[in-house]
Amino acid sequence: MKDVLRALIVLGCLLLIPITAVVTAATKQRMSDGAKAFFSGGPLVAGDLHTGPDPDWGFLDDVRTIELQLLDPPRSRRIWTTHHDGKLYVWSGYMNSAVGKIWKGWPGDAERDGRAVLRMGSKRFERQLRRITEGPELDGITAAITNKYPSRITRESVESGSSWLFEAAPR
Amino acid sequence: MKHFYQVTAAALLLTVLIVWFMPGASDWVETTLQRYVSRAAQ
């Protein structure tokens, strides 16, 4: 019995090492200007704030990810993006999976308060995220997404709530 | 056992220092975790 207890303690101590690595990396990222991949970053500070009319979003065809920061809570993350009919879109998958419900907190936050800042390169854009759950434009938007990314998003996944789609409208 | 706890504490401190200060270490931790979580989410 004593040996089992000792083995469990050793195992627990060994598990602490990767847990410590993850917590340290997450804390470091949270204190940074922006996000890199998985962990949330701090508020987007660097970069000129765009003013005036929207640019031609065509340049995003060559941009894999952008940074998105909500005003509340003021955390940033890296996400995929696309454009369709002159409008900008962001989305989140896995929303119905158990892991997704834990991992993907920002779509719920964005639905409550959609004020956001997007950073593309050295430019920041103030936007308002508006969730889209239905509509004739869904086919065009999901086609634009799947043409750009290996995404499984479809009209059905958006309508069922498995994927949450947002238009990033001007604010 | 006391010696083991001391070694564990030193290993944890070393982990924090490496992840925080070593260039690329936090990125590696992040991408590795992302790979596992993405697989679990599918």
Backbone of each chain as ProteinMPNN parsed JSONL, in Angstrom:
{"seq_chain_A": "MKDVLRALIVLGCLLLIPITAVVTAATKQRMSDGAKAFFSGGPLVAGDLHTGPDPDWGFLDDVRTIELQLLDPPRSRRIWTTHHDGKLYVWSGYMNSAVGKIWKGWPGDAERDGRAVLRMGSKRFERQLRRITEGPELDGITAAITNKYPSRITRESVESGSSWLFEAAPR", "coords_chain_A": {"N_chain_A": [[0.83, -1.217, 0.0], [1.922, 1.162, 0.823], [3.872, 1.437, -1.08], [2.356, 1.815, -3.406], [1.148, 4.247, -2.885], [3.413, 5.824, -2.785], [4.274, 5.569, -5.434], [2.19, 6.87, -6.747], [2.538, 9.463, -5.808], [5.037, 10.08, -6.929], [4.337, 9.921, -9.632], [2.488, 11.998, -9.757], [4.139, 14.175, -9.148], [5.819, 14.123, -11.374], [3.972, 14.689, -13.368], [3.468, 17.275, -12.765], [5.425, 18.751, -13.98], [5.006, 19.06, -16.93], [2.534, 20.374, -16.627], [3.258, 22.685, -15.28], [4.86, 23.818, -17.251], [2.945, 24.417, -19.219], [1.235, 26.201, -17.854], [3.038, 28.256, -17.327], [3.761, 29.072, -19.948], [1.273, 29.944, -20.862], [0.734, 32.038, -19.09], [2.819, 33.77, -19.7], [2.147, 34.416, -22.332], [-0.294, 35.707, -21.936], [0.522, 38.075, -20.857], [1.566, 39.369, -22.96], [1.665, 41.472, -25.942], [-0.763, 40.695, -27.86], [-1.568, 37.512, -29.487], [-0.116, 34.256, -30.155], [-0.635, 31.528, -31.016], [-2.252, 29.253, -29.651], [-2.761, 29.964, -26.926], [-4.459, 32.616, -25.176], [-3.726, 36.04, -25.738], [-2.548, 39.223, -24.502], [-4.091, 42.555, -24.534], [-4.316, 44.161, -27.785], [-1.901, 46.293, -28.643], [0.183, 47.484, -30.159], [0.558, 48.998, -33.422], [-0.985, 50.97, -35.972], [-4.142, 52.612, -35.703], [-6.785, 51.998, -37.83], [-8.499, 54.364, -39.81], [-11.362, 55.765, -41.48], [-12.92, 54.65, -44.605], [-13.536, 51.106, -45.164], [-10.828, 49.01, -46.267], [-9.994, 47.304, -49.387], [-10.613, 44.034, -48.9], [-9.271, 42.052, -50.164], [-6.571, 41.551, -49.858], [-6.42, 39.82, -47.787], [-6.56, 37.281, -48.736], [-4.062, 36.228, -48.891], [-3.319, 36.091, -46.314], [-2.909, 34.164, -43.53], [-3.665, 33.997, -40.746], [-5.243, 36.254, -38.405], [-5.178, 38.687, -35.728], [-7.434, 38.826, -33.056], [-9.066, 40.813, -30.753], [-11.22, 41.086, -28.041], [-13.112, 43.703, -26.473], [-14.176, 43.257, -24.006], [-13.899, 40.327, -22.423], [-10.611, 41.841, -22.229], [-8.811, 40.287, -24.041], [-6.706, 38.619, -26.413], [-6.629, 36.636, -29.427], [-5.425, 34.353, -31.967], [-6.883, 33.955, -35.099], [-8.631, 32.408, -37.874], [-9.644, 34.022, -40.908], [-11.87, 35.418, -43.346], [-13.166, 36.946, -46.372], [-16.154, 38.139, -47.948], [-18.192, 39.324, -50.47], [-17.323, 41.933, -49.929], [-17.396, 42.045, -47.184], [-16.201, 41.262, -43.886], [-15.275, 38.287, -42.174], [-15.207, 36.176, -39.268], [-14.817, 33.109, -37.417], [-15.697, 30.244, -35.389], [-15.036, 26.894, -34.717], [-15.949, 23.574, -33.544], [-17.872, 24.01, -31.602], [-19.901, 22.547, -30.438], [-18.677, 20.432, -29.276], [-17.325, 18.742, -26.372], [-14.738, 19.461, -25.538], [-14.423, 21.737, -27.068], [-16.287, 23.427, -25.891], [-15.061, 24.074, -23.537], [-12.621, 25.079, -24.403], [-13.19, 27.07, -26.299], [-13.954, 29.997, -25.538], [-14.251, 32.598, -26.419], [-16.251, 33.04, -28.485], [-18.736, 33.065, -27.126], [-18.319, 35.208, -25.413], [-18.091, 37.198, -27.346], [-20.622, 37.216, -28.419], [-22.068, 38.281, -26.339], [-20.874, 40.818, -25.994], [-19.894, 42.442, -28.644], [-17.869, 44.195, -29.346], [-14.784, 44.738, -30.806], [-11.263, 44.483, -31.598], [-9.32, 44.143, -34.431], [-6.22, 42.959, -35.59], [-4.19, 43.267, -38.317], [-1.301, 42.554, -39.72], [0.467, 45.472, -39.382], [-1.645, 47.061, -38.804], [-4.511, 48.132, -36.974], [-7.956, 47.45, -36.546], [-11.054, 48.701, -35.607], [-13.856, 46.903, -34.769], [-17.216, 45.508, -34.926], [-18.53, 42.618, -33.786], [-20.905, 40.516, -35.197], [-23.077, 37.935, -34.768], [-23.922, 35.42, -37.122], [-26.465, 33.296, -37.958], [-28.105, 32.248, -39.828], [-29.399, 32.571, -43.206], [-29.309, 33.739, -46.657], [-26.737, 34.363, -47.469], [-25.018, 32.586, -46.341], [-24.093, 30.345, -47.819], [-22.271, 31.43, -49.676], [-20.388, 32.556, -47.945], [-19.419, 30.359, -46.454], [-18.362, 28.907, -48.545], [-16.289, 30.596, -49.32], [-14.704, 30.347, -47.071], [-14.024, 27.576, -47.024], [-12.679, 27.402, -49.383], [-10.363, 28.667, -48.776], [-9.308, 27.559, -46.411], [-8.603, 24.367, -44.721], [-11.238, 23.719, -43.675], [-14.175, 22.462, -41.994], [-16.52, 23.756, -42.083], [-19.916, 24.369, -42.8], [-23.071, 25.348, -44.247], [-24.97, 23.921, -42.769], [-23.554, 23.317, -40.42], [-23.253, 25.817, -39.328], [-25.891, 26.613, -38.962], [-26.694, 24.703, -37.129], [-25.273, 25.373, -34.943], [-22.834, 24.285, -34.454], [-20.688, 25.476, -35.631], [-19.711, 28.773, -35.065], [-20.376, 31.751, -36.578], [-19.242, 34.972, -37.378], [-19.891, 38.257, -38.511], [-17.51, 40.737, -38.995], [-18.135, 43.732, -38.562], [-17.874, 47.272, -39.406], [-17.204, 49.569, -36.713]], "CA_chain_A": [[0.0, 0.0, 0.0], [2.828, 2.307, 0.922], [4.555, 1.557, -2.374], [1.385, 2.377, -4.36], [1.035, 5.67, -2.545], [4.671, 6.461, -3.195], [4.265, 5.614, -6.909], [1.244, 7.931, -7.134], [3.184, 10.756, -5.517], [6.076, 10.273, -7.957], [3.637, 10.207, -10.889], [1.922, 13.355, -9.628], [5.234, 15.145, -9.241], [6.287, 14.151, -12.763], [2.941, 15.376, -14.156], [3.539, 18.71, -12.46], [6.391, 19.429, -14.874], [4.315, 19.607, -18.112], [1.489, 21.327, -16.22], [3.962, 23.945, -14.998], [5.284, 24.382, -18.54], [1.758, 24.975, -19.894], [0.781, 27.382, -17.107], [4.036, 29.321, -17.534], [3.638, 29.58, -21.319], [0.004, 30.671, -20.96], [0.888, 33.296, -18.342], [3.718, 34.632, -20.486], [1.409, 34.926, -23.497], [-1.337, 36.613, -21.462], [1.147, 39.362, -20.549], [2.172, 39.884, -24.193], [0.834, 42.237, -26.877], [-1.271, 39.811, -28.9], [-1.477, 36.063, -29.313], [0.673, 33.577, -31.193], [-1.349, 30.384, -31.586], [-3.308, 28.617, -28.857], [-3.08, 30.703, -25.711], [-4.908, 33.993, -25.315], [-2.723, 37.06, -25.485], [-3.05, 40.448, -23.893], [-4.683, 43.507, -25.478], [-3.518, 44.55, -28.953], [-1.439, 47.659, -28.373], [0.991, 48.011, -31.261], [-0.1, 49.12, -34.721], [-1.809, 52.158, -36.184], [-5.574, 52.37, -35.757], [-7.308, 52.373, -39.144], [-9.644, 55.269, -39.856], [-11.888, 55.923, -42.838], [-13.655, 53.502, -45.141], [-12.841, 49.813, -45.165], [-9.994, 48.737, -47.448], [-10.339, 46.102, -50.15], [-10.147, 42.93, -48.061], [-8.637, 41.048, -51.016], [-5.219, 41.215, -49.394], [-6.526, 38.736, -46.793], [-6.417, 35.974, -49.394], [-2.695, 35.749, -48.639], [-3.06, 36.174, -44.871], [-3.43, 32.928, -42.919], [-4.365, 34.313, -39.489], [-5.2, 37.629, -37.897], [-5.381, 38.721, -34.28], [-8.73, 39.358, -32.637], [-9.178, 41.129, -29.329], [-12.49, 41.636, -27.58], [-12.908, 44.744, -25.458], [-14.544, 42.674, -22.72], [-12.664, 40.626, -21.704], [-9.564, 42.367, -23.13], [-7.826, 39.248, -24.371], [-6.592, 38.443, -27.861], [-6.298, 35.298, -29.91], [-5.191, 34.271, -33.401], [-7.988, 33.229, -35.722], [-8.758, 32.453, -39.325], [-10.574, 35.041, -41.38], [-12.082, 35.495, -44.787], [-14.06, 38.035, -46.774], [-17.136, 37.75, -48.962], [-19.04, 40.474, -50.821], [-16.825, 43.151, -49.29], [-17.539, 41.99, -45.733], [-15.158, 40.49, -43.209], [-15.878, 37.266, -41.307], [-14.406, 35.293, -38.423], [-15.678, 32.021, -36.967], [-15.12, 29.288, -34.454], [-15.592, 25.552, -34.853], [-15.957, 22.685, -32.371], [-18.659, 24.643, -30.549], [-20.774, 21.569, -29.773], [-17.906, 19.361, -28.646], [-17.04, 18.999, -24.952], [-13.469, 20.206, -25.449], [-14.669, 23.06, -27.642], [-17.03, 24.272, -24.946], [-14.093, 24.57, -22.547], [-11.53, 25.76, -25.095], [-13.634, 28.218, -27.097], [-14.74, 30.924, -24.727], [-14.43, 33.923, -27.006], [-17.493, 33.29, -29.23], [-19.783, 33.444, -26.174], [-18.016, 36.585, -24.991], [-18.367, 38.096, -28.481], [-22.071, 37.332, -28.585], [-22.532, 39.197, -25.283], [-20.352, 42.166, -26.28], [-19.162, 42.21, -29.885], [-16.848, 45.198, -29.665], [-13.524, 44.016, -30.998], [-10.168, 45.079, -32.37], [-8.604, 43.166, -35.243], [-4.916, 43.44, -36.054], [-3.694, 42.599, -39.521], [0.009, 43.166, -39.943], [0.724, 46.569, -38.449], [-2.853, 47.896, -38.715], [-5.598, 47.677, -36.105], [-9.284, 47.846, -37.028], [-12.12, 48.589, -34.609], [-14.99, 46.232, -35.414], [-18.33, 45.01, -34.117], [-18.822, 41.245, -34.213], [-22.337, 40.181, -35.192], [-23.207, 36.516, -35.095], [-24.825, 35.05, -38.211], [-26.898, 31.905, -37.75], [-28.891, 31.806, -40.988], [-29.467, 33.58, -44.254], [-28.876, 33.289, -47.975], [-25.315, 34.615, -47.69], [-24.205, 31.538, -45.703], [-23.434, 29.484, -48.807], [-21.111, 32.151, -50.214], [-19.377, 32.75, -46.901], [-18.786, 29.07, -46.142], [-17.541, 28.542, -49.708], [-15.06, 31.4, -49.236], [-13.887, 29.776, -45.991], [-13.468, 26.254, -47.375], [-11.713, 27.598, -50.47], [-9.107, 29.186, -48.224], [-8.796, 26.747, -45.304], [-9.131, 22.997, -44.615], [-12.287, 23.832, -42.658], [-15.368, 21.635, -42.23], [-17.698, 24.597, -41.892], [-20.96, 24.299, -43.825], [-24.318, 26.014, -43.859], [-25.615, 23.114, -41.731], [-22.83, 23.431, -39.143], [-23.547, 27.146, -38.78], [-27.297, 26.628, -38.514], [-26.856, 23.822, -35.963], [-24.513, 25.916, -33.81], [-21.539, 23.62, -34.325], [-19.747, 26.55, -35.978], [-20.254, 30.109, -34.818], [-19.864, 32.652, -37.608], [-19.466, 36.382, -37.055], [-19.431, 39.323, -39.404], [-16.754, 41.782, -38.293], [-18.607, 44.957, -39.221], [-17.241, 48.491, -38.869], [-17.784, 50.035, -35.446]], "C_chain_A": [[0.86, 1.262, 0.0], [3.547, 2.551, -0.415], [3.646, 2.18, -3.433], [1.257, 3.878, -4.147], [2.277, 6.427, -3.016], [4.735, 6.596, -4.726], [3.336, 6.717, -7.406], [1.834, 9.321, -6.898], [4.236, 11.077, -6.572], [5.423, 10.644, -9.286], [3.068, 11.63, -10.884], [2.992, 14.417, -9.773], [5.745, 15.254, -10.68], [5.278, 14.875, -13.655], [2.975, 16.889, -13.943], [4.449, 19.454, -13.436], [5.71, 19.926, -16.157], [3.215, 20.6, -17.757], [2.109, 22.699, -15.947], [4.394, 24.624, -16.297], [4.11, 25.06, -19.235], [1.293, 26.253, -19.187], [1.749, 28.547, -17.317], [3.903, 29.933, -18.927], [2.365, 30.404, -21.479], [0.095, 32.024, -20.259], [1.752, 34.282, -19.116], [2.96, 35.253, -21.66], [0.363, 35.954, -23.08], [-0.768, 38.005, -21.181], [1.775, 39.993, -21.791], [1.165, 40.69, -25.006], [0.41, 41.29, -28.005], [-1.012, 38.35, -28.609], [-0.647, 35.458, -30.427], [-0.098, 32.431, -31.824], [-2.519, 29.979, -30.702], [-3.732, 29.451, -27.653], [-3.572, 32.106, -26.031], [-3.756, 34.931, -25.009], [-3.35, 38.254, -24.792], [-3.649, 41.36, -24.949], [-3.725, 43.866, -26.613], [-3.152, 46.02, -28.819], [-0.712, 48.245, -29.588], [0.163, 48.089, -32.548], [-0.973, 50.348, -34.805], [-3.277, 51.758, -36.261], [-6.112, 52.873, -37.09], [-8.484, 53.325, -38.99], [-10.111, 55.368, -41.299], [-12.587, 54.668, -43.312], [-12.818, 52.228, -45.126], [-11.959, 49.671, -46.4], [-10.577, 47.579, -48.251], [-9.742, 44.92, -49.386], [-9.448, 41.841, -48.879], [-7.256, 40.632, -50.546], [-5.241, 40.067, -48.376], [-6.419, 37.351, -47.421], [-5.046, 35.365, -49.124], [-2.335, 35.789, -47.156], [-3.715, 34.975, -44.202], [-4.228, 33.214, -41.642], [-4.271, 35.798, -39.182], [-5.382, 37.558, -36.386], [-6.706, 39.406, -33.972], [-8.692, 39.613, -31.143], [-10.571, 41.648, -29.04], [-12.201, 42.73, -26.564], [-13.228, 44.214, -24.069], [-14.786, 41.178, -22.89], [-11.553, 41.033, -22.684], [-8.452, 41.355, -23.376], [-7.833, 39.038, -25.876], [-6.302, 36.988, -28.198], [-6.064, 35.378, -31.41], [-6.3, 33.444, -34.025], [-7.889, 33.31, -37.237], [-9.76, 33.535, -39.716], [-10.756, 34.925, -42.887], [-12.989, 36.681, -45.093], [-14.981, 37.518, -47.858], [-18.034, 38.95, -49.211], [-18.619, 41.738, -50.08], [-16.951, 43.169, -47.78], [-16.528, 41.006, -45.15], [-15.81, 39.502, -42.237], [-14.811, 36.536, -40.478], [-15.352, 34.221, -37.877], [-14.928, 31.129, -35.986], [-15.815, 27.95, -34.629], [-15.61, 24.821, -33.52], [-16.91, 23.165, -31.268], [-19.589, 23.672, -29.823], [-20.011, 20.44, -29.096], [-17.563, 19.754, -27.21], [-15.771, 19.833, -24.794], [-13.656, 21.622, -25.97], [-15.37, 23.988, -26.673], [-16.103, 24.843, -23.87], [-13.081, 25.496, -23.216], [-11.996, 27.08, -25.718], [-14.545, 29.133, -26.292], [-15.093, 32.211, -25.45], [-15.737, 34.094, -27.802], [-18.657, 33.698, -28.31], [-19.58, 34.863, -25.682], [-18.384, 37.574, -26.088], [-19.863, 38.254, -28.713], [-22.655, 38.298, -27.546], [-22.113, 40.631, -25.566], [-19.413, 42.036, -27.473], [-18.101, 43.236, -30.227], [-15.478, 44.53, -29.701], [-12.504, 44.885, -31.726], [-9.497, 43.949, -33.136], [-7.265, 43.765, -35.628], [-4.457, 42.575, -37.211], [-2.38, 43.277, -39.879], [0.222, 44.26, -38.911], [-0.476, 47.499, -38.318], [-3.864, 47.284, -37.765], [-6.914, 48.26, -36.607], [-10.296, 47.666, -35.894], [-13.348, 48.009, -35.293], [-16.069, 45.871, -34.393], [-18.671, 43.618, -34.631], [-20.321, 40.978, -34.087], [-22.493, 38.737, -35.632], [-24.24, 36.305, -36.191], [-25.192, 33.578, -38.016], [-27.688, 31.361, -38.929], [-28.83, 32.89, -42.055], [-28.901, 33.094, -45.568], [-27.378, 33.453, -48.221], [-24.427, 33.501, -47.137], [-23.449, 30.669, -46.708], [-22.169, 30.146, -49.353], [-19.997, 32.292, -49.189], [-18.65, 31.431, -46.613], [-17.933, 28.577, -47.317], [-16.221, 29.314, -49.686], [-14.124, 30.821, -48.172], [-13.227, 28.471, -46.444], [-12.533, 26.336, -48.58], [-10.351, 28.018, -49.935], [-8.469, 28.239, -47.211], [-9.311, 25.303, -45.394], [-10.198, 22.941, -43.527], [-13.473, 22.953, -43.027], [-16.64, 22.452, -42.109], [-18.644, 24.468, -43.09], [-22.151, 25.127, -43.354], [-24.962, 25.263, -42.682], [-24.904, 23.27, -40.378], [-23.067, 24.799, -38.501], [-24.964, 27.16, -38.214], [-27.511, 25.767, -37.263], [-26.109, 24.353, -34.738], [-23.199, 25.21, -33.574], [-20.405, 24.577, -34.688], [-20.438, 27.883, -35.703], [-19.561, 31.079, -35.774], [-20.219, 34.089, -37.237], [-19.065, 37.262, -38.239], [-18.701, 40.347, -38.541], [-17.046, 43.099, -39.001], [-17.87, 46.178, -38.666], [-17.954, 48.937, -37.595], [-17.798, 51.552, -35.418]], "O_chain_A": [[0.592, 2.249, -0.685], [3.792, 3.687, -0.82], [4.1, 2.973, -4.258], [1.257, 4.665, -5.094], [2.187, 7.523, -3.571], [5.195, 7.613, -5.246], [3.653, 7.416, -8.368], [1.644, 10.234, -7.702], [4.318, 12.207, -7.052], [5.879, 11.551, -9.983], [3.159, 12.359, -11.872], [2.787, 15.434, -10.435], [6.066, 16.346, -11.147], [5.662, 15.587, -14.582], [2.572, 17.67, -14.806], [4.261, 20.645, -13.685], [5.818, 21.114, -16.463], [2.983, 21.56, -18.493], [1.561, 23.732, -16.33], [4.306, 25.845, -16.43], [4.258, 26.153, -19.781], [0.995, 27.258, -19.833], [1.323, 29.692, -17.467], [3.928, 31.155, -19.079], [2.369, 31.437, -22.148], [-0.402, 33.03, -20.765], [1.453, 35.474, -19.179], [3.1, 36.441, -21.952], [0.151, 36.95, -23.772], [-1.49, 38.999, -21.257], [2.437, 41.027, -21.697], [-0.043, 40.597, -24.783], [1.138, 41.109, -28.981], [-0.343, 37.99, -27.64], [-0.486, 36.047, -31.496], [-0.207, 32.365, -33.048], [-3.662, 30.335, -30.987], [-4.924, 29.622, -27.395], [-3.163, 32.711, -27.022], [-2.923, 34.662, -24.143], [-4.553, 38.273, -24.531], [-3.713, 40.997, -26.123], [-2.506, 43.877, -26.443], [-4.022, 46.889, -28.88], [-0.977, 49.379, -29.987], [-0.801, 47.346, -32.731], [-1.625, 50.728, -33.832], [-3.62, 50.71, -36.808], [-5.92, 54.037, -37.442], [-9.357, 53.12, -38.146], [-9.351, 55.091, -42.227], [-12.821, 53.74, -42.539], [-11.588, 52.258, -45.081], [-12.313, 50.165, -47.471], [-11.548, 46.951, -47.828], [-8.524, 44.815, -49.242], [-9.072, 40.808, -48.327], [-6.815, 39.51, -50.796], [-4.22, 39.424, -48.131], [-6.211, 36.362, -46.718], [-4.885, 34.145, -49.128], [-1.187, 35.551, -46.784], [-4.928, 34.789, -44.295], [-5.345, 32.722, -41.485], [-3.36, 36.497, -39.628], [-5.698, 36.503, -35.835], [-7.045, 40.434, -34.56], [-8.33, 38.734, -30.361], [-11.052, 42.554, -29.721], [-11.18, 42.698, -25.876], [-12.642, 44.648, -23.077], [-15.808, 40.798, -23.46], [-11.562, 40.61, -23.84], [-7.307, 41.55, -22.968], [-8.849, 39.256, -26.536], [-5.802, 36.222, -27.374], [-6.455, 36.352, -32.054], [-6.622, 32.36, -33.54], [-7.18, 34.145, -37.799], [-10.624, 33.906, -38.922], [-9.899, 34.399, -43.598], [-13.512, 37.332, -44.188], [-14.646, 36.588, -48.592], [-18.577, 39.529, -48.27], [-19.467, 42.522, -49.654], [-16.653, 44.181, -47.147], [-16.072, 40.071, -45.808], [-16.78, 39.84, -41.558], [-13.685, 36.316, -40.926], [-16.567, 34.416, -37.879], [-13.719, 31.244, -35.788], [-17.043, 27.883, -34.683], [-15.312, 25.411, -32.482], [-16.762, 22.762, -30.114], [-20.019, 23.952, -28.704], [-20.603, 19.593, -28.427], [-17.516, 20.937, -26.871], [-15.733, 20.787, -24.017], [-13.13, 22.582, -25.406], [-15.091, 25.186, -26.631], [-16.325, 25.941, -23.358], [-12.728, 26.547, -22.682], [-11.284, 28.082, -25.668], [-15.769, 29.035, -26.374], [-16.102, 32.846, -25.144], [-16.295, 35.192, -27.802], [-19.46, 34.561, -28.662], [-20.534, 35.63, -25.547], [-18.918, 38.649, -25.814], [-20.318, 39.31, -29.154], [-23.603, 39.032, -27.826], [-22.906, 41.557, -25.397], [-18.278, 41.579, -27.335], [-17.491, 43.159, -31.293], [-15.07, 43.852, -28.757], [-12.843, 45.877, -32.373], [-9.146, 42.92, -32.559], [-7.183, 44.948, -35.957], [-4.35, 41.353, -37.112], [-2.359, 44.437, -40.29], [0.165, 44.008, -37.707], [-0.35, 48.601, -37.784], [-4.056, 46.069, -37.748], [-6.977, 49.412, -37.036], [-10.378, 46.594, -35.295], [-13.827, 48.56, -36.284], [-15.858, 45.922, -33.181], [-19.058, 43.459, -35.789], [-20.923, 41.181, -33.032], [-22.09, 38.364, -36.734], [-25.3, 36.931, -36.189], [-24.313, 32.721, -37.922], [-27.916, 30.155, -39.025], [-28.288, 33.974, -41.839], [-28.108, 32.152, -45.603], [-26.808, 32.771, -49.072], [-23.23, 33.462, -47.419], [-22.298, 30.301, -46.473], [-21.126, 29.504, -49.477], [-18.817, 32.166, -49.515], [-17.422, 31.394, -46.539], [-16.914, 27.916, -47.118], [-15.165, 28.76, -49.994], [-12.906, 30.806, -48.348], [-12.022, 28.284, -46.27], [-11.697, 25.457, -48.783], [-9.319, 27.76, -50.555], [-7.245, 28.121, -47.15], [-10.317, 25.038, -46.051], [-10.063, 22.188, -42.563], [-13.75, 22.723, -44.204], [-17.731, 21.888, -42.04], [-18.21, 24.461, -44.242], [-22.215, 25.548, -42.198], [-25.435, 25.878, -41.727], [-25.548, 23.345, -39.332], [-23.08, 24.921, -37.276], [-25.198, 27.664, -37.115], [-28.384, 26.051, -36.444], [-26.288, 23.847, -33.629], [-22.51, 25.499, -32.596], [-19.31, 24.503, -34.131], [-21.597, 28.087, -36.064], [-18.337, 31.209, -35.78], [-21.346, 34.382, -36.836], [-18.037, 37.039, -38.879], [-19.201, 40.769, -37.498], [-16.322, 43.522, -39.902], [-17.305, 46.117, -37.574], [-19.151, 48.71, -37.425], [-18.246, 52.148, -34.439]]}, "seq_chain_B": "MKHFYQVTAAALLLTVLIVWFMPGASDWVETTLQRYVSRAAQ", "coords_chain_B": {"N_chain_B": [[12.749, 10.201, 0.29], [12.544, 12.907, 0.762], [14.652, 13.978, -0.62], [13.772, 13.488, -3.216], [11.564, 15.24, -3.414], [12.914, 17.646, -3.286], [14.403, 17.563, -5.645], [12.269, 17.533, -7.465], [11.125, 20.072, -6.983], [13.232, 21.676, -7.841], [13.271, 20.941, -10.523], [10.804, 21.926, -11.365], [11.172, 24.666, -11.009], [13.23, 25.079, -12.811], [11.864, 24.436, -15.146], [10.009, 26.539, -15.309], [11.77, 28.705, -15.657], [13.045, 28.021, -18.063], [10.868, 27.91, -19.913], [9.943, 30.518, -19.735], [12.145, 32.156, -20.378], [13.804, 31.015, -22.376], [14.333, 31.307, -25.797], [11.759, 30.423, -28.026], [10.886, 28.262, -26.51], [8.42, 28.564, -25.131], [6.769, 28.766, -27.32], [6.978, 26.208, -28.377], [5.806, 24.669, -26.364], [3.228, 25.672, -26.532], [2.364, 25.022, -29.182], [2.532, 22.257, -29.07], [0.633, 21.611, -27.102], [-1.614, 22.614, -28.384], [-1.83, 20.865, -30.511], [-2.599, 18.462, -29.268], [-5.022, 19.222, -28.032], [-6.588, 20.0, -30.224], [-6.841, 17.561, -31.505], [-8.304, 16.168, -29.635], [-10.641, 17.609, -29.669], [-11.886, 17.027, -32.024]], "CA_chain_B": [[11.644, 10.946, -0.339], [12.817, 14.331, 0.883], [15.534, 14.317, -1.745], [12.935, 13.497, -4.422], [10.795, 16.494, -3.43], [13.852, 18.739, -3.606], [14.698, 17.463, -7.082], [11.051, 17.951, -8.162], [11.016, 21.531, -6.864], [14.259, 22.248, -8.719], [12.84, 20.7, -11.902], [9.702, 22.858, -11.655], [11.766, 26.006, -11.147], [13.964, 25.069, -14.081], [10.843, 24.464, -16.207], [9.496, 27.921, -15.398], [12.819, 29.571, -16.21], [13.263, 27.667, -19.476], [9.705, 28.313, -20.723], [9.81, 31.975, -19.728], [13.277, 32.915, -20.923], [14.484, 30.401, -23.524], [13.618, 31.626, -27.036], [11.112, 29.305, -28.717], [10.394, 27.213, -25.601], [6.979, 28.734, -24.888], [6.089, 28.449, -28.589], [6.935, 24.754, -28.505], [4.779, 24.203, -25.412], [1.918, 26.09, -27.054], [1.978, 24.244, -30.373], [2.337, 20.861, -28.654], [-0.672, 21.53, -26.435], [-2.646, 22.855, -29.404], [-1.986, 19.643, -31.301], [-3.372, 17.5, -28.471], [-6.391, 19.703, -27.804], [-7.293, 19.93, -31.514], [-7.166, 16.149, -31.768], [-9.368, 15.772, -28.7], [-11.876, 18.332, -29.987], [-12.491, 16.544, -33.266]], "C_chain_B": [[11.89, 12.458, -0.301], [13.686, 14.812, -0.287], [14.738, 14.395, -3.052], [12.131, 14.8, -4.528], [11.686, 17.686, -3.797], [14.177, 18.751, -5.099], [13.476, 17.924, -7.899], [10.899, 19.473, -8.142], [12.025, 22.217, -7.785], [13.854, 22.092, -10.19], [11.719, 21.669, -12.298], [10.231, 24.273, -11.863], [12.505, 26.126, -12.478], [12.987, 25.147, -15.268], [10.316, 25.88, -16.413], [10.53, 28.817, -16.081], [13.034, 29.292, -17.701], [12.116, 28.183, -20.336], [9.621, 29.835, -20.819], [10.921, 32.655, -20.524], [13.914, 32.313, -22.176], [13.69, 30.687, -24.801], [13.04, 30.367, -27.681], [10.508, 28.257, -27.8], [8.884, 27.342, -25.374], [6.179, 28.439, -26.159], [5.933, 26.94, -28.758], [5.859, 24.166, -27.588], [3.39, 24.478, -25.98], [1.474, 25.222, -28.23], [1.75, 22.771, -30.022], [0.969, 20.688, -27.996], [-1.807, 21.688, -27.449], [-2.915, 21.587, -30.218], [-2.856, 18.625, -30.55], [-4.827, 17.932, -28.311], [-7.207, 19.621, -29.094], [-7.723, 18.505, -31.816], [-8.338, 15.721, -30.877], [-10.702, 16.416, -29.065], [-12.593, 17.776, -31.191], [-13.398, 15.332, -33.063]], "O_chain_B": [[11.496, 13.187, -1.211], [13.479, 15.888, -0.849], [14.996, 15.257, -3.892], [12.031, 15.387, -5.605], [11.274, 18.6, -4.512], [14.221, 19.806, -5.731], [13.627, 18.62, -8.903], [10.583, 20.086, -9.162], [11.709, 23.216, -8.429], [14.066, 22.995, -10.999], [11.689, 22.168, -13.423], [9.799, 24.986, -12.769], [12.413, 27.139, -13.171], [13.248, 25.831, -16.258], [10.193, 26.354, -17.543], [10.195, 29.593, -16.977], [13.185, 30.218, -18.499], [12.346, 28.818, -21.365], [9.267, 30.375, -21.867], [10.672, 33.614, -21.255], [14.511, 33.046, -22.964], [12.508, 30.35, -24.884], [13.742, 29.372, -27.861], [9.701, 27.441, -28.246], [8.157, 26.35, -25.419], [5.06, 27.93, -26.094], [4.899, 26.456, -29.219], [5.103, 23.281, -27.987], [2.497, 23.632, -25.918], [0.34, 24.746, -28.263], [0.885, 22.116, -30.602], [0.241, 19.741, -28.293], [-2.821, 20.994, -27.383], [-4.055, 21.277, -30.564], [-3.741, 18.005, -31.138], [-5.746, 17.123, -28.436], [-8.371, 19.222, -29.073], [-8.822, 18.266, -32.316], [-9.24, 15.007, -31.315], [-11.763, 15.849, -28.807], [-13.785, 18.022, -31.37], [-13.972, 14.822, -34.025]]}, "name": "protein", "num_of_chains": 2, "seq": "MKDVLRALIVLGCLLLIPITAVVTAATKQRMSDGAKAFFSGGPLVAGDLHTGPDPDWGFLDDVRTIELQLLDPPRSRRIWTTHHDGKLYVWSGYMNSAVGKIWKGWPGDAERDGRAVLRMGSKRFERQLRRITEGPELDGITAAITNKYPSRITRESVESGSSWLFEAAPRMKHFYQVTAAALLLTVLIVWFMPGASDWVETTLQRYVSRAAQ"}
